[in-house]
Amino acid sequence: MKRFFALSILMMMTAGLSLAGDLVGYVTDEKCANAGKSGESHASCAQTCVKGGQAIVFVNEADKKVYKIANQDKLKDHVGHKVTLTGKIDGGTIHVDTVKM
């Protein structure tokens, strides 16, 4: 029982840490990101895909994880760019508070 209680507290503490933070990576379109394509060399393609209706996503530079973006309008001017995002992470989705180039 003590182990379960200690594990529960540890899980709650680490879950709280993952809910907010800064991430560095690239803003791109969902289709290309899922195919492993992102970065500044892919900027014009990403912009074309987003204009064609693809969702904007964020590819974390550290682990290449693809995150959905809750508030798409916040990143529409940054498609194809490397940015630092500050926001709240909920599973695989980020609600972006600020964007820095």
Secondary structure as UniProt FT lines:
FT   HELIX           2..17
FT   TURN            18..19
FT   STRAND          20..29
FT   HELIX           30..34
FT   TURN            35..36
FT   HELIX           40..42
FT   HELIX           43..51
FT   TURN            52..53
FT   STRAND          56..60
FT   TURN            61..63
FT   STRAND          66..69
FT   HELIX           72..74
FT   HELIX           76..78
FT   TURN            79..80
FT   STRAND          82..90
FT   TURN            91..92
FT   STRAND          93..100
//
